[in-house]
Amino acid sequence: MLELLTDPQVWIAFLTLTMLELVLGIDNIIFISILVDKLPPEQREFARKIGLSMAMFMRIGLLLVLAWIVGLVEPLFTVLGQEISGRDLILILGGLFLVYKSTTEIHGSMEGEEGTTASAVKATFTAVILQIMVVDLVFSLDSIITAVGMVDDVRVMIAAVVASVGLMMLFAGAIGRFVSAHPTIKMLALSFLVVVGVVLIAEGFDNHIPKGYIYFAMAFSLGVEVLNINARKRAKRVVDLHSPYRQPGEH
């Protein structure tokens, strides 16, 4: 164990994998934030922590059954000449779930008064947690396959997973509140999740799409929208400053 802690290569692998797990966990954080937003305010933080904790334990559990993970790549059946393994099936079904869930959320947000009424109906705590579990399984599988390809020592993988989820918990609340407070950001996040779902389906059919392109597009769109939000705030301040109803001494 001491040799493991004093080996610089191990620390490099640990830090690299932790950062990669954080990047891979962004879509998970976004989806959890959108789901818990349907709960009463007093339950959201608790549900967010439960969701991320389940993601951590699910990833650690998958790491401890690596033999099963390896077995998932064996073909189960063939569709139109394409061999489908257990891993492929999980990715395809998870991708379809993401596309369906994100599309229904977008529909509920955009359908005017009817959509507003529908989205205002609070989901049950159990229903939200069950949906988080489904997505955690898909994202955990994707994350673990990446970890297995990068690091050989299971102990390093587990440490990186625990560290990354700890960091996610630290920032998940702020990200969730930001997404909830800005409808345009929420719409961007849902659109991003639709794209992630399509990528998962494509990977299930052995068509690999580098996620770096998707993350770059999302980061660029988010940056533009943050600039728009700041511009709107400045414009509102200018309007308020010149408002005839402004009280003397107000700034």
N, C-alpha and C positions, 0 to 999 in steps of 0.2 A: 504493500500500500504506500509506503514511504517513497519507494522508487517511482510510483505513479505520480505522486505529488511533486516530486523534484524533477520530473522529466519535462523540459520546455516544449517538446513536440506534443505532449499530452495537453498542456495548457493552450497551445495554439489551436489544437483540434477542438478543445472544449469551447473556447471563445468563438471560433468560427461557426461551430454547430449551434451555439446559443443564438448568435445573430441571425443565422439562417432560419432557426426555429421561430424567432420573433417575426421575421419577414413572412414566413409561411403562415403564421398565426394571425396576421392582420385581417384576412378575410373572415376568420373565425370570430375575432373580436367584433367586427362590423355586424356580422349576422346575429351574434348574441345581443348586441346593443339594440338592434332593431326589434328583436323578439321581446326582450324585457321591457321595452318601451310600452308594450301593451298591458303591462301589469300596473297596479296602483303604485304610486311613487315610493311608498314605504317598503315595498317588496323588491324593488328593482335592484338595489345594490346586493341584497342577499342572493337573488337569483343569478346575478352576474358572477358572483363569487362561486356559487355552486356549479355554474356552467363551466367556468375555467378550471375549477378543481376536478370536475369530471374529465375534462380534456387531458389534464395532467395524468390522472390515474389510468385513463384509457391508454395513453401513450406508453406509460411505464408497463402496464399489463401486456401490451403488444410487444414491447421490447423483450419481455420475459418469456414470450412464446415465439421466438424468432423462427423456430422450426416450422410452426404453423404458417407464419407469414411467407416463408420460402415456398411452402406447399401451395399457397394461393396462386402461384404463377402457373400451375399445371392446368392444361385445358380441361374444361368441364363439358363443353359442347361447341358446335360450330354453327355459325349463322352466316349464310351467303358466302361461304368460303373463309370466314373470319373465325379463328379460334377464340373462344371466350373463357377466361380463367375466373377463379373466385375473386381475385383482385379486380379484374376488369368489370365483373358484375357489380361489385360494390361501388366502383367509380361511376359506372353508367347510371345506376339507380340513384346514387347520391347526387350526381349532376342533374338528373331529371327532377329530383326533389328541390334542389336549389333553384332551378329555372322556374318550376311551378310556383314555389313559395314566393320568390322575388316578384314574379309577374303578378300574382294575386295582390301582393302588397302595393305594387305600383298602381294597379287597377283601383284598389281601395282609396289610394291617395289622390287619384286624378278624377274620380267620378263625381265631383261637385258635392252637393249636400248629401246625396245618397251615400257616396263614398266616405264622406266625413262621418256620417252616422255609423256606417259599418266599421270604420277603423276606430271609432270611439268606444266600441264594445270591448270591454276588458277581457282578455283571455284568462283562463284559469292558470294557476301556478303550475299545476301538474302538466297541462298541455304544453306550456312553454318549455318546461324542463325536458319533456319527451322529445320535442323538436330539436332542442339543443343537443341531446344525446345522439340523434340521428346524424346531425352535421358534424359533431365531434368525432364520430366513428370514421366518416369520410376523410375529414381533414387530418385525423390522427394517422390513418393508414398512409396518406400521402406524405406526411411528415416523417413517419418511421422508415418508410422506404428510402427517403432521402438520407436519413441518419445512417442507416445500414450501409448505404453506398459510400459514406464519407469516413466513418470511424469504425474500427474493429472491436474496441473494448466497450462492452455493454455498460460498465460503470460510468464511463465518460458520457455515453448517450443519456443515461438516466440523469446524471448531474446537469447536463445541458438542458434537458426537458424541464426539470424542476426550476432551474434558473430562469429560463425563458418564460415559463408560466408565471413565476413570481413577478417578473417585470411587466408581463401583460396585466396582471391584477393591479399593479401600481398605476398604470395609465388607462386601463379599460373604463373606469368611471368617468374620467375627463372626456375620453373619446365618445362614450355613450351620451353624455350630456350635450356635447357639441353637436353630434348627429341629430339628437332629439330636438335641439333648439333651432336648427336651421333646416327647413324642409327641402331646400335645393341640395344640400349636402346629403340628406337622407335619400333623395332621388338618385344622386350620383352613386351612392353606396349600393343601392338596389340594382342599378344598371351594371355596376361592377360585379355583383354577385351573379347576375344572369350570365355575364361573360365567363366567370369562373366555372359556373355550371356547365356551359358549353365546352370549355376546355377539359373538364373532368370526363364528359361524355366522349370527346375526341380521344383522350388518353385511354379510355376504356376500350376503344377500337384500334389501339396501337398507333394513333396519330399524335405524336408528341409536339406540343406547342410551347416554346420557351415562355415561362411565366414572367420573365423580366420585361417583355414587351407590354404585358398587361399592367404590371405594377407601374411602369413608366407612364403609360397612358393615364392611369388612375391618379398618379401623383401630379401630373401636369394639369389634369382637369380640376383636381382639388386646389392646386395653387391658383388657377384662374378664378375659381369660385371664391376663394378666400379674399382675393383682391377685389372682387365684386362686392362682397359683404362689407369690406372696409370702405369702399367707395360709397355704398348706400348709407353707411353710418355717418360718413363725413357730410354727405348731401343733406341728411336729416338734421344734423347739427346746424348746418347753415340755414336751413328753413326755419328751425326753432329759434335761431338767433335773431332772425328778422321778422319773426311772427309778431303781429300787433297785440296778441294776447299774452305775450311774455311779461311776467311780472318784473318790476324794477329790481335790479340787483341779481337777477337770475343769470347764470352762465351756461 
